[in-house]
Amino acid sequence: PVSRMAGFVASTDAAIGARFKGVRHVIFGHLGDGNLHYNVAPAVEGVEAEAALLAQHDAIQALVHAAVVAHGGSISAEHGIGQLKRAALAQLKDPVGLTLMHTIKQALDPDGRMNPGKVLETIDAS
């Protein structure tokens, strides 16, 4: 929610900074409609810094995703979920919302022809 953006950014920045040294926050997006692109980058340039950050990717992503959920947000927005967050969707999305997404997918694409395997598989009802 837009009303919780400032709190999300402040607390997530603090948590990231306390746990992961040598990073900077790159946050941009569409604040007016409640969408942020929350990114973490190395504080310095170079292959070693990039590699060190990449080695911590999963832990950073887990922390950010948990913060998003704790602040009443969602890990997807105007661009959809994308392939990189596909597995996280099942873990973080409200079960009712996820069921609704599958129901709509089934109604619109019963044969699974539209963008197969990208986000939602068509559920075989047989």
N, C-alpha and C positions, 0 to 999 in steps of 0.2 A: 504493500500500500504506500502511496505517495507520502502519507503522514508519518511513515516509519522509516523513510529513506535515510534521513540524517542519522538516526540512531543506528541503523544497519551499517552505514559506512563507518561511523566512528568506532563502533564496537568491533567490527570485522577488521578494520585497519589495525586497531590495537592488538587484537588477537593474532593476526598475521605477523605484525612487527615483533611481538613478544616471542613467538615460536620459530619464526623463520628470519634469520639475520641476512642482511645484504639484499633486501628486496625493496622495490618501490611499487606504489599503487598506481595503476593506470585505470581510472574510472571515468567512463563517459557514457552518453546515451541519451535517453529520452525521459528525463526526469518528470516532465509534465504529464506523461501518461503512465508513469510508474515503471519504466524499464531502464535498467542500468546494465552496462557491460562492465563487469567487475573483473579486472585483470591484474595479475601480479607479474612484474618483470624484474630482471636483475637490476640492482642499483648501479652497476658498472657494466660497460660493454666488454664483450670478449667471449670466446668459445668456452672458457672454463666457467665463467659466471652463468652462461646459458645452460651448460651441462649440469652444474650444481642445482640450478633451479628446476630443471627437467627431472632430476632425480627425486625431487620433493613434490612433483606434480600431483600425485594421487592424494597425498596428505593435505596439501593446500586446497585442492578441489573439495575434499571431504569437509574441511573446516568451513569453506565458503558456502557449500551447499547446506550444511547444518545451520549456519547463520541465516541463510535465506529463509529456511523453513521456520526457524525460531522467531523471525520477524514477520511471519505470515505471508511470505512471498512465494514465488515459483521460480524454478530454474529455467523456464522457457518464457519467451515473450513473442514479439512480433515476427521473429524469424522461425518460430517453432522450436522443436527440441534439438534437431540436428543429430547426426550420427554419433558424435562424440559423447553425447549425454543420454543416449538411448537406454543403456542399462540403468542409469541413475533414475530415469523416469519411473520405472516400476517400483523403485525403492522410496522415492520421495513424493510422488504424486498421490493425492488423496485417492483412496480406492474407489470411491463413488465416481470421481472425475475420470479416472482411468477406465472404469467400466463404461461410462458414457462415451468416451472417445472410441472404444472398441465397438460399441453399438452403432455409433454414427459411421465408422469405417465399414462395418458389415453392411449397413443399409445402402451406402453409396457405392461400395466396391465389393460385392459379394464374391467375385471371382479373384480378387487380389491382383488386379491388373494395373492399378494406379500406383506408381512409385513402389514397386514390390520390395519388401524387406528393408525399407528405409526407417520407418518408425513403428508402425503398427502392422502386425500380420492380421490377415482376415482370419477370424476364428471359424474353424470347421464345426458346424452345428450338427453334423451327422453322427 
